Amino acid sequence: MPQRLHLVFGGELTDPSTNTFRDTDDIHIVGMYPDYASAYNAWKSEAQRTVDNAHMRYFIAHIHRLRDEEAETSPTEELGN
């Protein structure tokens, strides 16, 4: 069974209605998790910790989707397009 790796990260956004980070050098890498449930728990903890700052956002990236080189990608997923 393949691993389903998930990366939890976040930081301060330029505007709460966008996903553009104010300072990419200041992105908080929470960690890499072996399953979605663990990643969700880490995400929830960080999101709750920073709830008073409307510009702070945390995300879960599905790293296992990037590692599956056998799966076909759509044109929008191709790098450089």
C-alpha positions, 0 to 999 in steps of 0.5 A: 500500500503506498504512503499517503504523505501530507505536508502541513504548512502556513503563514501570514497572507497578504490579504485574507481573501487570497492564498498569497503569503506576505513573506515566503521566508517566514512560512511555518512548516508544521510537519509531514504526516503519514495520513490525512487524519494526522495532518488534519489534527496538526492543521486544526491545532495550528489553525486554532492557535492562530485564530485571532490573526485573520491573516494567518492560514494553514494548509494541507498539501497532498504530497503523495499526489506529487509522487505518483509518477504513473498517474497521468496529469492534466495540462494544468498540472504540468510544470511550466504551463 
